Amino acid sequence: MDNLQTPLQPLMDNLEGETYEGFEKDPIKYRQYEEAVFQALRDRPAGGVVTIFVVGAGRGPLVAGCLRAAERSGRTI
């Protein structure tokens, strides 16, 4: 029987490593996140340093995506 579940609140609840592992099995959202950061960085003028805050980074795939986006865009973060 299908039941609605309360959404997880990573910033309120202490989530187990297995939970983050489940999140990380959805590579599409991480690619989309990286692409969005890449596009945002390309919109910034070259030559400056851009600060990116990743709040609630979990185990790090969002940070890794930001680093790849910076490398692809040629911008310094």
Secondary structure, DSSP 8 states (H G I E B T S, - for coil): ---------TTTS---HHHHHHHHT-HHHHHHHHHHHHHHHHHS-TTSB-----TT-TTTHHHHHHHHHHHHHT-B-
